[in-house]
Amino acid sequence: MENGRMNSKYKIAVIGRPELTLGFRLSGTPISYDAEGGEDAENAVRELMQNNEIGLVIIPTVLARKIKDKKILNIIESSISPIFVEIPEYGDEKSADTLRKLIIRAIGIDIAGKK
């Protein structure tokens, strides 16, 4: 907050497998952390919590479930700055429709062209 106002220029960060983080980097999200397991994700969350410019952190649900540190889990579940959003894992057939719906809700457009 600056002078009692929220900073409107918060940045987005993503934590996930290299395939996911590359996709976000290509779409304009420069802050990303490659993480294959819970320990990598925990370290990324700790680092992101120190950065006051981060407003939103995207993390796959599958990766968030690998985190064992209860303090880190609590941060993911309850933090309001930054906000953590869990998304389905890329390539998960069951979650593909859910991810599509999240994108539609976020940007208002169905990029898959389905109805």
Backbone as a printed PyTorch tensor [residue, N CA C, xyz], in Angstrom:
tensor([[[  0.8350,  -1.1820,   0.0000],
         [  0.0000,   0.0000,   0.0000],
         [  0.8760,   1.2400,   0.0000]],

        [[  0.4700,   2.1800,  -0.7820],
         [  1.1610,   3.4530,  -0.8330],
         [  0.1620,   4.5430,  -0.4790]],

        [[  0.4550,   5.3220,   0.5630],
         [ -0.4420,   6.3910,   1.0060],
         [ -1.8750,   5.8910,   1.2110]],

        [[ -2.0170,   4.7210,   1.7990],
         [ -3.3350,   4.1800,   2.0670],
         [ -4.0260,   3.5570,   0.8660]],

        [[ -3.3620,   3.4980,  -0.2790],
         [ -3.9420,   2.9180,  -1.4910],
         [ -3.1830,   1.6620,  -1.8770]],

        [[ -3.9230,   0.7110,  -2.4130],
         [ -3.2790,  -0.5080,  -2.8810],
         [ -2.5190,  -0.2080,  -4.1610]],

        [[ -1.4020,  -0.8410,  -4.3280],
         [ -0.6110,  -0.7090,  -5.5340],
         [ -1.3480,  -1.3940,  -6.6800]],

        [[ -1.7130,  -0.6570,  -7.7130],
         [ -2.4640,  -1.2370,  -8.8300],
         [ -1.5550,  -1.9250,  -9.8440]],

        [[ -0.2850,  -1.9820,  -9.5580],
         [  0.6530,  -2.5850, -10.4990],
         [  1.2800,  -3.8540,  -9.9320]],

        [[  0.4640,  -4.6330,  -9.2530],
         [  0.9550,  -5.9050,  -8.7430],
         [  1.3200,  -6.8080,  -9.9050]],

        [[  2.2730,  -7.6900,  -9.6610],
         [  2.7250,  -8.6210, -10.6860],
         [  2.1740, -10.0150, -10.4010]],

        [[  2.1220, -10.8010, -11.4620],
         [  1.6830, -12.1890, -11.3660],
         [  2.9110, -13.0810, -11.4140]],

        [[  2.8950, -14.1200, -10.5850],
         [  3.9650, -15.1140, -10.5940],
         [  3.3370, -16.4940, -10.7440]],

        [[  4.1120, -17.4170, -11.2660],
         [  3.6280, -18.7870, -11.4310],
         [  4.6840, -19.7600, -10.9160]],

        [[  4.2030, -20.8020, -10.2480],
         [  5.0660, -21.8790,  -9.7540],
         [  4.5630, -23.1590, -10.4100]],

        [[  5.4480, -23.9410, -10.9980],
         [  4.9990, -25.1870, -11.6090],
         [  6.0760, -25.8670, -12.4140]],

        [[  5.6560, -26.9120, -13.1030],
         [  6.5850, -27.6310, -13.9660],
         [  7.0350, -26.7210, -15.0990]],

        [[  8.2040, -27.0070, -15.6840],
         [  8.7290, -26.1330, -16.7470],
         [  7.7640, -25.9000, -17.9110]],

        [[  6.9580, -26.9040, -18.2630],
         [  6.0030, -26.7320, -19.3580],
         [  4.9830, -25.6380, -19.0280]],

        [[  4.5510, -25.6000, -17.7840],
         [  3.5740, -24.6050, -17.3410],
         [  4.2110, -23.2190, -17.2640]],

        [[  5.3650, -23.1350, -16.6260],
         [  5.9870, -21.8250, -16.4520],
         [  6.3950, -21.2240, -17.7970]],

        [[  6.8280, -22.0630, -18.7310],
         [  7.1800, -21.5620, -20.0610],
         [  5.9650, -20.9390, -20.7340]],

        [[  4.8300, -21.6140, -20.6460],
         [  3.6100, -21.0770, -21.2360],
         [  3.2400, -19.7240, -20.6640]],

        [[  3.3720, -19.5760, -19.3580],
         [  3.0560, -18.2850, -18.7380],
         [  4.0840, -17.2210, -19.1220]],

        [[  5.3540, -17.6080, -19.2040],
         [  6.3710, -16.6320, -19.6190],
         [  6.0960, -16.1490, -21.0440]],

        [[  5.7180, -17.0770, -21.9240],
         [  5.4220, -16.7060, -23.3120],
         [  4.1980, -15.8060, -23.4070]],

        [[  3.3050, -15.9080, -22.4380],
         [  2.1050, -15.0610, -22.4580],
         [  2.3090, -13.7520, -21.7030]],

        [[  3.5350, -13.5070, -21.2280],
         [  3.8280, -12.2180, -20.6160],
         [  3.9650, -12.2110, -19.1060]],

        [[  4.0390, -13.3760, -18.4790],
         [  4.2240, -13.4580, -17.0330],
         [  5.6950, -13.7990, -16.7700]],

        [[  6.5290, -12.7910, -16.5180],
         [  7.9660, -13.0410, -16.4310],
         [  8.4420, -13.7070, -15.1380]],

        [[  7.6510, -13.6410, -14.0760],
         [  8.1040, -14.1840, -12.7930],
         [  7.5950, -15.6050, -12.6540]],

        [[  8.5270, -16.5480, -12.7270],
         [  8.1270, -17.9430, -12.6470],
         [  9.1920, -18.7590, -11.9270]],

        [[  8.7230, -19.8150, -11.3150],
         [  9.6040, -20.7210, -10.5830],
         [  9.3120, -22.1410, -11.0390]],

        [[ 10.3140, -22.7950, -11.6080],
         [ 10.1570, -24.1950, -11.9830],
         [ 10.2200, -25.0370, -10.7190]],

        [[  9.2110, -25.8770, -10.5420],
         [  9.1470, -26.7200,  -9.3430],
         [  8.5680, -28.0730,  -9.7270]],

        [[  9.3000, -29.1130,  -9.4190],
         [  8.8440, -30.4700,  -9.6990],
         [  8.2210, -31.1090,  -8.4650]],

        [[  8.6480, -30.6760,  -7.2900],
         [  8.1630, -31.2910,  -6.0600],
         [  7.8290, -30.2730,  -4.9940]],

        [[  7.3900, -30.7920,  -3.8590],
         [  6.9510, -29.9430,  -2.7590],
         [  8.0250, -29.0270,  -2.2130]],

        [[  9.2450, -29.5280,  -2.1030],
         [ 10.3250, -28.7030,  -1.5390],
         [ 10.6300, -27.5100,  -2.4460]],

        [[ 10.6490, -27.7560,  -3.7620],
         [ 10.8620, -26.6490,  -4.7100],
         [  9.7480, -25.6120,  -4.5810]],

        [[  8.5130, -26.0900,  -4.4610],
         [  7.3670, -25.1880,  -4.3330],
         [  7.4380, -24.3980,  -3.0300]],

        [[  7.8190, -25.0570,  -1.9410],
         [  7.9430, -24.3700,  -0.6520],
         [  8.9580, -23.2460,  -0.7340]],

        [[ 10.1000, -23.5130,  -1.3440],
         [ 11.1360, -22.4880,  -1.4870],
         [ 10.6390, -21.3180,  -2.3330]],

        [[  9.8890, -21.6190,  -3.3900],
         [  9.3560, -20.5610,  -4.2470],
         [  8.3550, -19.6940,  -3.4760]],

        [[  7.4790, -20.3300,  -2.6980],
         [  6.4970, -19.5700,  -1.9140],
         [  7.2120, -18.6640,  -0.9160]],

        [[  8.2180, -19.1910,  -0.2400],
         [  8.9770, -18.3660,   0.7220],
         [  9.5680, -17.1380,   0.0430]],

        [[ 10.1500, -17.3500,  -1.1260],
         [ 10.7720, -16.2440,  -1.8490],
         [  9.7220, -15.2310,  -2.3200]],

        [[  8.6060, -15.7190,  -2.8250],
         [  7.5580, -14.8240,  -3.3050],
         [  6.9320, -14.0100,  -2.1810]],

        [[  6.8540, -14.5670,  -0.9900],
         [  6.2890, -13.8400,   0.1410],
         [  7.1660, -12.6570,   0.5490]],

        [[  8.4140, -12.6610,   0.1470],
         [  9.3260, -11.5510,   0.4430],
         [  9.2410, -10.4290,  -0.5860]],

        [[  8.5270, -10.6750,  -1.6960],
         [  8.4380,  -9.7050,  -2.7840],
         [  7.1050,  -8.9720,  -2.7050]],

        [[  7.1360,  -7.7160,  -2.3020],
         [  5.9200,  -6.9170,  -2.1280],
         [  5.2440,  -6.5340,  -3.4390]],

        [[  5.8900,  -6.7960,  -4.5590],
         [  5.3070,  -6.4510,  -5.8510],
         [  4.3740,  -7.5420,  -6.3790]],

        [[  4.3980,  -8.7170,  -5.7810],
         [  3.5930,  -9.8450,  -6.2540],
         [  2.1880,  -9.7510,  -5.6770]],

        [[  1.1760,  -9.7900,  -6.5570],
         [ -0.2100,  -9.7310,  -6.1200],
         [ -0.9470, -11.0430,  -6.3040]],

        [[ -0.4690, -11.8670,  -7.2450],
         [ -1.1410, -13.1210,  -7.5610],
         [ -0.0990, -14.1920,  -7.8510]],

        [[ -0.2930, -15.3530,  -7.2440],
         [  0.5980, -16.4950,  -7.4940],
         [ -0.2580, -17.6580,  -7.9760]],

        [[  0.0990, -18.1960,  -9.1230],
         [ -0.6060, -19.3350,  -9.7000],
         [  0.2170, -20.5850,  -9.4370]],

        [[ -0.4500, -21.6270,  -8.9230],
         [  0.2240, -22.8810,  -8.6190],
         [ -0.7260, -24.0380,  -8.9380]],

        [[ -0.2400, -25.0780,  -9.6120],
         [ -1.1030, -26.2310,  -9.8780],
         [ -1.4980, -26.9380,  -8.5780]],

        [[ -2.7370, -27.3810,  -8.5110],
         [ -3.2340, -28.0860,  -7.3310],
         [ -2.3740, -29.3030,  -7.0180]],

        [[ -1.9650, -30.0250,  -8.0470],
         [ -1.1400, -31.2300,  -7.8580],
         [  0.1550, -30.8780,  -7.1150]],

        [[  0.7630, -29.7670,  -7.4730],
         [  2.0010, -29.3390,  -6.8290],
         [  1.7370, -28.8430,  -5.4100]],

        [[  0.6710, -28.0960,  -5.2240],
         [  0.3360, -27.5910,  -3.8820],
         [  0.1160, -28.7490,  -2.9100]],

        [[ -0.4240, -29.8540,  -3.3920],
         [ -0.6590, -31.0280,  -2.5390],
         [  0.6340, -31.7250,  -2.1150]],

        [[  1.7150, -31.4500,  -2.8190],
         [  3.0090, -32.0530,  -2.4750],
         [  3.7300, -31.2910,  -1.3690]],

        [[  3.2320, -30.1260,  -1.0070],
         [  3.8620, -29.3070,   0.0240],
         [  3.5650, -29.9070,   1.3980]],

        [[  4.6080, -30.1140,   2.1790],
         [  4.4690, -30.7210,   3.5020],
         [  4.5190, -29.6980,   4.6380]],

        [[  5.1850, -28.5600,   4.4160],
         [  5.3560, -27.5420,   5.4460],
         [  4.0070, -26.8800,   5.7410]],

        [[  3.5080, -27.0630,   6.9600],
         [  2.1860, -26.5520,   7.3250],
         [  2.1080, -25.0270,   7.2670]],

        [[  3.2040, -24.3360,   7.5580],
         [  3.1990, -22.8710,   7.4680],
         [  2.9990, -22.4270,   6.0240]],

        [[  3.6610, -23.1060,   5.1020],
         [  3.5290, -22.7700,   3.6840],
         [  2.1160, -23.0820,   3.1980]],

        [[  1.5640, -24.2160,   3.6140],
         [  0.1870, -24.5650,   3.2530],
         [ -0.7920, -23.5160,   3.7650]],

        [[ -0.5730, -23.0410,   4.9760],
         [ -1.4270, -22.0050,   5.5500],
         [ -1.3410, -20.7070,   4.7480]],

        [[ -0.1470, -20.3680,   4.3010],
         [  0.0330, -19.1650,   3.4810],
         [ -0.7660, -19.2960,   2.1920]],

        [[ -0.6610, -20.4440,   1.5330],
         [ -1.3660, -20.6580,   0.2690],
         [ -2.8760, -20.5660,   0.4680]],

        [[ -3.3640, -21.1030,   1.5600],
         [ -4.8010, -21.1370,   1.8030],
         [ -5.3750, -19.8110,   2.2970]],

        [[ -4.5650, -18.9920,   2.9830],
         [ -5.1510, -17.8190,   3.6310],
         [ -4.5480, -16.4660,   3.2560]],

        [[ -3.4830, -16.4430,   2.5020],
         [ -2.8400, -15.1730,   2.1710],
         [ -3.7470, -14.3010,   1.2930]],

        [[ -3.7840, -13.0150,   1.6190],
         [ -4.5180, -12.0780,   0.7710],
         [ -3.5630, -11.1710,  -0.0030]],

        [[ -2.3040, -11.2240,   0.3200],
         [ -1.3000, -10.4630,  -0.4150],
         [  0.0490, -11.1650,  -0.3210]],

        [[  0.3730, -11.9380,  -1.3180],
         [ -0.3330, -12.1710,  -2.5670],
         [ -1.4570, -13.1890,  -2.3970]],

        [[ -2.3300, -13.2170,  -3.3870],
         [ -3.3860, -14.2160,  -3.4330],
         [ -2.8350, -15.4200,  -4.1890]],

        [[ -3.0540, -16.6050,  -3.6600],
         [ -2.6340, -17.8380,  -4.3270],
         [ -3.8480, -18.4740,  -4.9880]],

        [[ -3.7050, -18.8180,  -6.2560],
         [ -4.7710, -19.4650,  -7.0080],
         [ -4.2550, -20.8150,  -7.4850]],

        [[ -4.9730, -21.8640,  -7.1050],
         [ -4.6120, -23.2070,  -7.5620],
         [ -5.3530, -23.4930,  -8.8550]],

        [[ -4.6160, -24.0370,  -9.8250],
         [ -5.2080, -24.3850, -11.1140],
         [ -4.9850, -25.8730, -11.3750]],

        [[ -5.7890, -26.4500, -12.2510],
         [ -5.5710, -27.8510, -12.6120],
         [ -4.2340, -28.0160, -13.3270]],

        [[ -3.6630, -29.1910, -13.2420],
         [ -2.3970, -29.4990, -13.9130],
         [ -2.6180, -29.5360, -15.4150]],

        [[ -1.7010, -28.9790, -16.1530],
         [ -1.7790, -28.9960, -17.6130],
         [ -1.7660, -30.4440, -18.1010]],

        [[ -2.6640, -30.7740, -18.9990],
         [ -2.7080, -32.1140, -19.5520],
         [ -3.6080, -33.0720, -18.7990]],

        [[ -4.1310, -32.6450, -17.6650],
         [ -5.0370, -33.4800, -16.8840],
         [ -6.4070, -33.4240, -17.5610]],

        [[ -6.7970, -34.5190, -18.2050],
         [ -8.0430, -34.5550, -18.9680],
         [ -9.2580, -34.1870, -18.1260]],

        [[ -9.3100, -34.6660, -16.8850],
         [-10.4510, -34.3870, -16.0160],
         [-10.5450, -32.9060, -15.6830]],

        [[ -9.3980, -32.2430, -15.6310],
         [ -9.3760, -30.8430, -15.2210],
         [ -9.3670, -29.8660, -16.3870]],

        [[ -9.2820, -30.3730, -17.6110],
         [ -9.2080, -29.4780, -18.7660],
         [-10.4190, -28.5710, -18.8460]],

        [[-11.6150, -29.1140, -18.6150],
         [-12.8240, -28.2990, -18.6790],
         [-12.8470, -27.2630, -17.5610]],

        [[-12.3780, -27.6480, -16.3700],
         [-12.3160, -26.7200, -15.2490],
         [-11.3750, -25.5630, -15.5710]],

        [[-10.2230, -25.8720, -16.1460],
         [ -9.2650, -24.8310, -16.5190],
         [ -9.8790, -23.9100, -17.5690]],

        [[-10.5760, -24.4870, -18.5340],
         [-11.2360, -23.6890, -19.5540],
         [-12.2290, -22.7240, -18.9200]],

        [[-13.0080, -23.2080, -17.9510],
         [-13.9860, -22.3570, -17.2690],
         [-13.3050, -21.2470, -16.4710]],

        [[-12.1540, -21.5490, -15.8490],
         [-11.4050, -20.5260, -15.1230],
         [-10.9420, -19.4230, -16.0690]],

        [[-10.4800, -19.8190, -17.2470],
         [-10.0120, -18.8370, -18.2280],
         [-11.1800, -17.9790, -18.7000]],

        [[-12.3130, -18.6190, -18.9840],
         [-13.4920, -17.8620, -19.4200],
         [-13.8980, -16.8590, -18.3470]],

        [[-13.9100, -17.2990, -17.0940],
         [-14.2900, -16.3990, -16.0050],
         [-13.2930, -15.2550, -15.8590]],

        [[-12.0120, -15.5470, -16.0740],
         [-10.9830, -14.5210, -15.8910],
         [-10.9700, -13.4910, -17.0160]],

        [[-11.1040, -13.9520, -18.2740],
         [-10.9710, -13.0080, -19.3880],
         [-12.2450, -12.8140, -20.1860]],

        [[-13.2660, -13.6440, -19.9220],
         [-14.5470, -13.4700, -20.5920],
         [-14.6130, -14.0240, -22.0050]],

        [[-13.6170, -14.7820, -22.4090],
         [-13.5800, -15.3360, -23.7640],
         [-13.2600, -16.8120, -23.6910]],

        [[-13.9530, -17.6120, -24.5100],
         [-13.6630, -19.0360, -24.5900],
         [-12.6070, -19.2390, -25.6690]],

        [[-11.3560, -19.3510, -25.2620],
         [-10.2660, -19.4510, -26.2290],
         [-10.2450, -20.7980, -26.9360]],

        [[-10.9520, -21.7830, -26.4000],
         [-10.9990, -23.1060, -27.0210],
         [-12.0640, -23.1550, -28.1150]],

        [[-12.9570, -22.1790, -28.1450],
         [-13.9770, -22.1210, -29.1640],
         [-15.1210, -23.0930, -28.9460]],

        [[-15.2020, -23.6940, -27.7680],
         [-16.2990, -24.6260, -27.4580],
         [-17.4640, -23.8620, -26.8750]],

        [[-18.6430, -24.4810, -26.9150],
         [-19.8360, -23.8640, -26.3130],
         [-20.3280, -24.7010, -25.1900]]])
